[in-house]
Amino acid sequence: MTPLPTLGLRTRLLLAFALLCVVITAAVAGGSYVMSRNAILKATQDAAVHTMTSRLETLYPLRSSTPGRAELAEIARTVTVPNTVAVAVFHGRHSPDGLDPELIPPELRQAVAGGELAWQRVRWGDEPVLIMGTPLMIVERNRDQRLSGIEVYTARSLRAEQRSVDWLATSAWLTGAAALAFAVVLASLATRGVLRPVRELGRAARLLGEGDLRARVAVRGSDELADVAHTFNNTAAELERHVKQLREMEADARRFVADVSHELRTPLAALTAVADVLDEEAAELPEPAGRAARLVSQETINLTALVNDLIEISRFDSGVAALAPNEVDVAELVHATLRVRGWSERVETELPADVTARLDPRRVDVVLANLVGNALRHGEPPVSVRLSADPQWIAVEVRDHGPGLDEAVLPHVFDRFYKASAARARSEGSGLGLAIARENARLHGGDLTVANAQDGGAVFTLRLPRWAPDPEGGAA
C-alpha cells in the first residue's frame, strides 16, 4: 500500500489555523444564530399572546355561556388581526370561515381544553405558523373561575420572521467566511515569519552536510527560534574547528609517511644489494646462517614493497599521480599480467579478442596483479578472470570460489591498512594493495567494487572507461 504523502509544515500550519477558525466561527455564528432566532420568535410570540389576551378581555363578561355560531364568529373576529386567522370552538361547534380546527395540533387542543394558554409552531407546507389557543373563563359571583367550554385559537404566519432568521443565518455564514479568509491571510503571514528561519536552518544544515563547514544562519530576535539558530551556529563553528584540526593532523600524518618513505629508499637500496648477495650465498652457508640470510632477503623485499606502496599512496594524496595512457588490447594486457607472474595455468580466463581501450598499462597491471594474487592466496580455485565491454566501458571481473568475504568486511575492503583477518602474518601484505588498486581505477575515471557471488566466492569488478582522460585534463 502506497503511503499518503506527508504535508509540508506550512500547509499543516495553515490547515490548523483554518480549522481553528472554522470551529470558532461555526460556534460563534451558530450560537448567535440560535440566540437571535429564539429572541425573534419569542418577541413575536409574546406580542401575539399579548394582543390575543388584550382583545379577549373586551369580551368579558360573556353574554352567553352557550354561544351559537354567531357569537363564536363574533369572538373569532374580535381576536383577528392582520396576518392572522382565528376560530372559536365550543363543544364541537366552531365559528364559520377563519381557521380550520382540523389544522390545530391535538396536543395543543388538549392543553387548551385543560385550561392553559398554549402555543405551538408548526409548518403548513413551506410556511411557518404560530398557533395559539386559550380557553375563555367564567367568573362566578364569589370570584371563582371556571371553564366556559369556549376555546379560541389564532394562527399567525411567521414568514416575515423566517426571512429575518434566514437573513441572520446568511449574515452569520458570510461573516464566518470573511473571518476564515482573514484568518488564512493572518496564518499565511504568521507561518511565513515562523518558516523563514526554519528554511534557513534547513538550507544551512544541507550545506553543512555537503561539506560547507562555513554555513551559518542569521539570528533574528530573541525567541526560541533565535536560540535554535544560536545553537546551530555554535555547533557548526565547533564542528568546523574539529574538522580543521583533524585535516591538519591527517595532512601531517600523510606528509610524515611520505617523508619517511622517501628517506627509506636510499638505505633500502643498499640493504637490497646486500640482501641479494646474502641470498646468492645462502645455499653455501651453514643451515642456521643460511635460513637467516634467506629471511633477511625476504623481509627486505617485503619492506621495499611496503615503502613503494607508501610512496604510491602519497602520490595519490598529493594529487601528483598521473596516467600514461596508451591504446592497448585489453585481453593481451590481462594475459601478460598472468604470464609474467606465472599464473597462466592457475587462472581460468574468458577474454574476448579485439577489445581495445586507451589505458595506462602499468597501473592496470598493478590492479589486476593485486586482484588475482589475492584470489589465489586467500580464495579457493578455480580463480577466473572475465572481460566484457560495451562501446563506452570495459569491465574485468576477478572471481574465486572460496567462502567469500564476511558481510562486516565488505564495506572496509578498500580501506588503507585493513586486513580481513588480524591473524594474518606480516608477509601477507601491507594492507594497501586494494586501496592502491581502487585509486588507480578512479584515476582512470572508473571504479573498483566487490561483492559476494550467490554460489560462493568473492567477485571484484574493475570498471574502466574505454578512453581514459588525457593527462592534460581533456578526454583522449
C-alpha positions as CSV (number, residue, x, y, z in Angstrom):
1,M,0.0,0.0,0.0
2,T,1.4,3.3,-1.0
3,P,1.8,5.7,2.0
4,L,0.0,9.0,1.8
5,P,2.3,12.0,1.0
6,T,3.3,14.0,4.1
7,L,2.0,17.6,4.1
8,G,4.6,20.3,4.5
9,L,4.9,22.3,7.7
10,R,3.5,25.4,6.0
11,T,0.4,23.5,4.8
12,R,-0.1,21.9,8.2
13,L,0.0,25.3,10.0
14,L,-2.4,26.8,7.5
15,L,-4.8,23.9,7.9
16,A,-4.6,24.1,11.7
17,F,-5.3,27.9,11.6
18,A,-8.2,27.4,9.1
19,L,-9.6,24.5,11.2
20,L,-9.4,26.5,14.4
21,C,-11.1,29.5,12.6
22,V,-13.9,27.2,11.2
23,V,-14.6,25.8,14.6
24,I,-14.7,29.2,16.3
25,T,-16.7,30.8,13.5
26,A,-19.2,27.9,13.5
27,A,-19.5,28.0,17.3
28,V,-20.0,31.8,17.4
29,A,-22.2,32.0,14.3
30,G,-24.2,29.0,15.4
31,G,-24.6,30.4,18.9
32,S,-25.5,33.9,17.6
33,Y,-28.0,32.4,15.1
34,V,-29.7,30.3,17.7
35,M,-29.9,33.2,20.2
36,S,-31.2,35.7,17.6
37,R,-33.7,33.2,16.2
38,N,-35.0,32.4,19.7
39,A,-35.2,36.1,20.5
40,I,-37.1,37.0,17.4
41,L,-39.5,34.1,17.8
42,K,-40.0,34.9,21.5
43,A,-40.7,38.6,20.8
44,T,-43.2,37.6,18.1
45,Q,-44.8,35.0,20.3
46,D,-45.1,37.4,23.3
47,A,-46.6,40.1,21.2
48,A,-49.1,37.7,19.7
49,V,-50.1,36.4,23.1
50,H,-50.4,39.9,24.5
51,T,-52.6,41.0,21.5
52,M,-54.8,38.0,21.8
53,T,-55.4,38.2,25.5
54,S,-56.0,42.0,25.5
55,R,-58.6,41.6,22.7
56,L,-60.3,38.8,24.6
57,E,-60.6,40.9,27.7
58,T,-63.0,43.2,25.8
59,L,-65.5,40.2,25.6
60,Y,-66.0,40.0,29.3
61,P,-68.4,39.4,30.8
62,L,-69.6,36.8,28.3
63,R,-73.1,37.4,27.1
64,S,-73.9,33.6,26.9
65,S,-72.3,30.5,28.4
66,T,-73.8,28.5,25.4
67,P,-72.8,30.6,22.4
68,G,-74.1,29.9,19.0
69,R,-72.3,30.2,15.7
70,A,-73.0,33.9,15.5
71,E,-71.5,34.5,19.0
72,L,-68.5,32.3,18.1
73,A,-68.0,34.2,14.9
74,E,-68.0,37.5,16.8
75,I,-65.4,36.1,19.3
76,A,-63.2,35.0,16.3
77,R,-63.5,38.4,14.7
78,T,-62.5,40.1,18.0
79,V,-59.1,38.3,18.1
80,T,-58.4,38.5,14.4
81,V,-55.7,41.0,13.4
82,P,-53.8,41.4,10.2
83,N,-51.7,38.4,9.2
84,T,-53.8,36.1,11.4
85,V,-56.8,33.8,11.2
86,A,-58.9,32.7,14.1
87,V,-61.6,30.3,15.2
88,A,-63.8,30.0,18.3
89,V,-64.8,26.4,19.3
90,F,-67.5,25.3,21.7
91,H,-68.4,21.6,22.2
92,G,-67.8,20.6,18.6
93,R,-69.3,23.8,17.1
94,H,-66.9,26.5,15.7
95,S,-67.1,29.8,14.1
96,P,-67.6,29.8,10.3
97,D,-64.6,30.7,8.0
98,G,-61.3,31.6,9.6
99,L,-59.0,28.8,10.9
100,D,-59.9,25.2,10.2
101,P,-60.0,23.4,13.6
102,E,-58.6,20.3,11.9
103,L,-55.3,22.1,11.4
104,I,-54.8,22.6,15.1
105,P,-52.4,20.0,16.6
106,P,-54.2,17.6,19.0
107,E,-51.7,18.2,21.8
108,L,-52.4,21.9,21.6
109,R,-56.1,21.4,21.8
110,Q,-55.6,19.1,24.8
111,A,-53.6,21.7,26.6
112,V,-56.2,24.4,26.0
113,A,-59.0,22.2,27.0
114,G,-57.2,21.7,30.3
115,G,-57.4,25.4,30.9
116,E,-53.9,26.5,29.7
117,L,-52.9,29.3,27.4
118,A,-50.7,27.4,25.0
119,W,-49.0,27.9,21.6
120,Q,-47.1,25.8,19.1
121,R,-45.1,26.5,16.0
122,V,-46.0,24.3,13.0
123,R,-45.4,24.3,9.3
124,W,-48.1,24.4,6.7
125,G,-46.4,23.4,3.6
126,D,-43.3,25.7,3.4
127,E,-44.8,28.4,5.6
128,P,-44.0,28.5,9.3
129,V,-47.1,29.3,11.5
130,L,-47.6,30.2,15.2
131,I,-50.8,28.7,16.6
132,M,-52.1,30.0,19.9
133,G,-55.0,28.8,21.9
134,T,-56.7,29.9,25.1
135,P,-59.9,29.0,27.0
136,L,-62.4,31.6,28.0
137,M,-63.2,31.6,31.7
138,I,-66.5,32.4,33.5
139,V,-66.1,34.4,36.8
140,E,-68.7,33.4,39.4
141,R,-70.1,35.9,41.9
142,N,-67.7,34.6,44.5
143,R,-64.8,35.4,42.2
144,D,-64.2,31.8,41.4
145,Q,-63.4,31.0,37.8
146,R,-64.5,28.0,35.8
147,L,-64.0,27.0,32.2
148,S,-66.7,28.2,29.9
149,G,-66.0,25.5,27.3
150,I,-65.2,28.1,24.7
151,E,-61.8,27.8,23.1
152,V,-60.2,30.5,20.9
153,Y,-57.4,29.7,18.5
154,T,-55.4,32.1,16.3
155,A,-52.8,31.2,13.6
156,R,-50.2,33.8,12.7
157,S,-47.8,33.5,9.8
158,L,-44.1,33.6,10.7
159,R,-42.9,34.2,7.1
160,A,-41.5,37.6,7.9
161,E,-39.8,36.3,11.0
162,Q,-38.4,33.4,9.0
163,R,-37.0,35.8,6.4
164,S,-35.3,37.7,9.3
165,V,-33.9,34.5,10.7
166,D,-32.7,33.4,7.2
167,W,-31.0,36.8,6.8
168,L,-29.3,36.4,10.1
169,A,-28.1,32.9,9.2
170,T,-26.8,34.1,5.8
171,S,-25.1,37.1,7.5
172,A,-23.5,34.7,10.1
173,W,-22.1,32.4,7.5
174,L,-20.8,35.3,5.3
175,T,-19.2,36.8,8.4
176,G,-17.7,33.4,9.1
177,A,-16.4,33.1,5.6
178,A,-14.8,36.6,5.8
179,A,-13.3,35.7,9.1
180,L,-11.9,32.5,7.6
181,A,-10.3,34.3,4.7
182,F,-8.9,36.9,7.1
183,A,-7.6,34.1,9.4
184,V,-5.9,32.3,6.4
185,V,-4.2,35.6,5.5
186,L,-3.0,36.1,9.1
187,A,-2.0,32.4,9.2
188,S,0.0,32.8,6.0
189,L,1.8,35.8,7.4
190,A,2.4,34.1,10.7
191,T,3.7,30.9,9.1
192,R,5.9,32.9,6.8
193,G,7.6,34.5,9.8
194,V,7.9,31.1,11.5
195,L,9.1,29.2,8.5
196,R,11.7,31.6,7.2
197,P,14.2,30.8,10.0
198,V,13.2,27.1,9.7
199,R,14.0,27.2,5.9
200,E,17.3,29.0,6.6
201,L,18.2,26.3,9.2
202,G,17.4,23.6,6.7
203,R,19.5,25.3,4.0
204,A,22.4,25.7,6.3
205,A,22.1,22.1,7.6
206,R,22.1,20.9,4.0
207,L,25.2,22.9,3.1
208,L,26.9,21.7,6.3
209,G,26.0,18.1,5.3
210,E,27.5,18.7,1.8
211,G,30.8,19.8,3.3
212,D,30.4,23.6,3.6
213,L,31.6,24.0,7.2
214,R,31.3,27.8,7.0
215,A,27.5,27.6,6.6
216,R,25.7,29.7,9.2
217,V,22.2,31.2,9.8
218,A,21.2,34.7,10.6
219,V,20.0,35.2,14.2
220,R,16.9,37.4,14.4
221,G,15.2,38.4,17.7
222,S,15.4,36.5,21.0
223,D,12.7,33.9,20.8
224,E,13.1,30.1,20.7
225,L,13.9,30.0,17.0
226,A,16.7,32.5,17.7
227,D,18.0,30.1,20.4
228,V,18.0,27.3,17.9
229,A,19.9,29.4,15.4
230,H,22.5,30.3,18.1
231,T,22.9,26.6,18.9
232,F,23.3,25.7,15.3
233,N,25.9,28.3,14.7
234,N,27.9,27.3,17.8
235,T,27.7,23.6,16.7
236,A,28.8,24.4,13.2
237,A,31.7,26.5,14.4
238,E,32.8,23.8,16.8
239,L,32.5,21.2,14.0
240,E,34.5,23.4,11.7
241,R,37.2,23.7,14.3
242,H,37.4,20.0,14.9
243,V,37.4,19.1,11.2
244,K,40.2,21.6,10.6
245,Q,42.2,20.0,13.4
246,L,41.6,16.5,12.0
247,R,42.5,17.6,8.5
248,E,45.7,19.2,9.8
249,M,46.6,16.0,11.7
250,E,45.8,13.9,8.7
251,A,47.9,16.1,6.4
252,D,50.8,15.9,9.0
253,A,50.5,12.1,9.1
254,R,50.5,11.8,5.4
255,R,53.4,14.1,5.0
256,F,55.3,12.2,7.6
257,V,54.6,8.9,5.8
258,A,55.7,10.4,2.5
259,D,58.9,11.8,4.0
260,V,59.8,8.6,5.8
261,S,59.1,6.6,2.7
262,H,61.3,8.7,0.6
263,E,64.1,8.8,3.2
264,L,64.0,4.9,3.4
265,R,64.6,4.4,-0.3
266,T,68.3,5.1,-0.2
267,P,69.2,2.8,2.8
268,L,66.8,0.2,1.3
269,A,68.6,0.3,-2.0
270,A,71.9,-0.5,-0.2
271,L,70.1,-3.1,2.0
272,T,68.6,-4.7,-1.0
273,A,72.0,-5.1,-2.7
274,V,73.5,-6.7,0.5
275,A,70.4,-8.9,0.8
276,D,70.8,-10.1,-2.8
277,V,74.4,-11.1,-2.1
278,L,73.3,-13.0,1.0
279,D,70.5,-14.7,-0.9
280,E,73.0,-15.9,-3.5
281,E,75.4,-17.2,-0.8
282,A,72.6,-18.7,1.4
283,A,72.8,-22.1,-0.1
284,E,76.5,-22.4,0.8
285,L,76.1,-21.2,4.4
286,P,75.5,-23.5,7.3
287,E,71.8,-24.1,7.9
288,P,71.1,-21.5,10.7
289,A,73.0,-18.8,8.9
290,G,71.5,-19.7,5.5
291,R,68.0,-19.6,6.9
292,A,68.7,-16.2,8.5
293,A,70.1,-14.9,5.2
294,R,67.0,-16.0,3.3
295,L,64.8,-14.4,6.0
296,V,66.7,-11.1,5.7
297,S,66.4,-11.2,1.9
298,Q,62.6,-11.9,2.1
299,E,62.0,-9.2,4.7
300,T,64.0,-6.7,2.7
301,I,61.8,-7.5,-0.3
302,N,58.7,-7.0,1.8
303,L,59.9,-3.8,3.3
304,T,60.8,-2.5,-0.2
305,A,57.2,-3.3,-1.4
306,L,55.7,-1.6,1.6
307,V,57.8,1.6,1.1
308,N,56.9,1.6,-2.6
309,D,53.2,1.3,-1.7
310,L,53.5,4.1,0.8
311,I,55.2,6.3,-1.8
312,E,52.4,5.4,-4.3
313,I,49.7,6.3,-1.8
314,S,51.4,9.6,-1.0
315,R,51.4,10.5,-4.7
316,F,47.6,9.9,-4.8
317,D,47.2,12.0,-1.6
318,S,49.2,14.9,-3.0
319,G,47.5,14.8,-6.4
320,V,50.6,14.2,-8.4
321,A,49.7,10.7,-9.6
322,A,49.1,10.9,-13.4
323,L,48.2,8.5,-16.2
324,A,50.4,7.5,-19.1
325,P,47.6,6.2,-21.4
326,N,48.2,4.0,-24.5
327,E,45.8,2.2,-26.7
328,V,46.1,-1.5,-25.7
329,D,44.4,-4.8,-26.4
330,V,42.8,-5.5,-23.0
331,A,42.9,-9.3,-23.4
332,E,46.6,-9.2,-24.2
333,L,47.2,-6.9,-21.2
334,V,45.5,-9.5,-18.9
335,H,47.4,-12.4,-20.5
336,A,50.7,-10.5,-20.0
337,T,49.9,-9.9,-16.3
338,L,49.2,-13.6,-15.7
339,R,52.1,-14.8,-17.8
340,V,54.8,-12.6,-16.1
341,R,53.8,-13.8,-12.7
342,G,53.4,-17.5,-13.7
343,W,49.7,-17.6,-13.1
344,S,48.5,-18.5,-16.6
345,E,48.0,-22.2,-15.7
346,R,46.2,-21.5,-12.4
347,V,43.7,-18.9,-13.6
348,E,40.7,-19.6,-16.0
349,T,40.1,-16.7,-18.5
350,E,37.3,-15.6,-20.6
351,L,38.8,-12.8,-22.7
352,P,37.1,-11.8,-26.0
353,A,39.6,-10.7,-28.6
354,D,39.8,-7.3,-30.2
355,V,38.7,-5.3,-27.2
356,T,40.8,-2.2,-27.2
357,A,40.9,0.7,-24.8
358,R,43.1,3.7,-24.0
359,L,44.5,2.9,-20.6
360,D,47.7,3.2,-18.5
361,P,49.0,-0.4,-18.9
362,R,51.3,-0.2,-15.8
363,R,48.5,0.9,-13.5
364,V,46.0,-1.6,-14.9
365,D,48.7,-4.3,-14.5
366,V,49.1,-3.3,-10.8
367,V,45.3,-3.6,-10.2
368,L,45.0,-7.0,-12.0
369,A,48.0,-8.4,-10.2
370,N,46.7,-7.4,-6.8
371,L,43.2,-8.8,-7.5
372,V,44.4,-12.1,-9.0
373,G,47.1,-12.5,-6.3
374,N,44.6,-12.0,-3.5
375,A,42.2,-14.5,-5.1
376,L,45.0,-17.1,-5.4
377,R,46.3,-16.6,-1.8
378,H,43.0,-16.1,0.1
379,G,40.3,-17.7,-2.1
380,E,39.8,-21.2,-3.4
381,P,40.1,-22.5,-7.0
382,P,39.1,-22.1,-9.6
383,V,40.1,-18.5,-10.0
384,S,38.7,-16.8,-13.1
385,V,39.1,-13.6,-15.0
386,R,36.3,-12.5,-17.3
387,L,36.3,-9.5,-19.7
388,S,33.2,-7.7,-21.0
389,A,32.9,-4.5,-22.9
390,D,30.4,-2.1,-24.4
391,P,31.1,1.0,-26.6
392,Q,31.9,3.2,-23.6
393,W,33.2,0.9,-20.8
394,I,35.2,-2.3,-20.2
395,A,34.7,-4.5,-17.1
396,V,37.2,-7.1,-15.8
397,E,35.8,-9.5,-13.3
398,V,38.1,-11.5,-11.0
399,R,36.4,-14.2,-9.0
400,D,37.4,-17.1,-6.7
401,H,35.2,-19.9,-5.4
402,G,36.1,-19.7,-1.7
403,P,33.8,-18.8,1.2
404,G,33.7,-15.2,0.1
405,L,34.0,-12.1,2.4
406,D,32.2,-11.6,5.6
407,E,29.4,-9.0,5.3
408,A,31.1,-6.9,8.0
409,V,34.3,-6.9,6.0
410,L,32.8,-5.8,2.6
411,P,32.5,-2.0,3.5
412,H,36.2,-1.9,4.6
413,V,37.9,-4.0,1.9
414,F,39.4,-0.9,0.2
415,D,40.3,0.9,3.5
416,R,44.1,1.5,3.9
417,F,45.9,-0.9,6.1
418,Y,42.8,-3.0,6.5
419,K,43.1,-6.8,6.7
420,A,40.1,-9.1,6.9
421,S,41.9,-11.2,9.5
422,A,44.0,-9.8,12.2
423,A,45.8,-13.1,12.5
424,R,47.5,-12.8,9.1
425,A,51.2,-12.8,9.0
426,R,53.1,-9.6,8.1
427,S,54.4,-11.1,5.0
428,E,50.9,-11.5,3.5
429,G,50.8,-7.8,2.6
430,S,50.8,-4.3,3.8
431,G,47.0,-3.7,3.6
432,L,47.5,-1.1,0.9
433,G,47.1,-3.2,-2.2
434,L,43.3,-2.8,-2.6
435,A,43.4,0.8,-1.6
436,I,46.0,1.5,-4.4
437,A,44.0,-0.6,-6.8
438,R,40.9,1.5,-6.3
439,E,42.9,4.7,-6.6
440,N,44.3,3.6,-9.9
441,A,40.8,2.7,-11.1
442,R,39.4,6.1,-10.1
443,L,42.4,7.8,-11.7
444,H,41.2,6.3,-15.0
445,G,37.7,7.7,-14.3
446,G,36.4,4.2,-13.3
447,D,35.9,2.3,-10.1
448,L,36.6,-1.0,-8.3
449,T,33.9,-2.8,-6.5
450,V,33.5,-6.1,-4.6
451,A,30.6,-8.4,-3.8
452,N,29.9,-12.0,-2.8
453,A,28.7,-14.4,-5.5
454,Q,25.4,-16.2,-4.7
455,D,27.1,-19.6,-5.1
456,G,30.2,-18.6,-3.1
457,G,33.3,-16.7,-3.6
458,A,34.3,-13.1,-3.8
459,V,33.9,-11.1,-7.0
460,F,36.0,-8.0,-7.7
461,T,34.9,-5.9,-10.7
462,L,37.2,-3.4,-12.3
463,R,35.2,-1.0,-14.5
464,L,37.0,1.5,-16.7
465,P,36.1,3.9,-19.5
466,R,37.4,2.7,-22.9
467,W,39.0,6.2,-23.4
468,A,40.9,7.3,-20.3
469,P,41.1,11.0,-19.5
470,D,44.0,12.8,-21.2
471,P,46.8,13.7,-18.8
472,E,46.4,17.4,-19.8
473,G,42.8,17.3,-18.5
474,G,40.8,16.6,-21.6
475,A,39.3,13.4,-23.0
476,A,41.6,11.3,-25.0
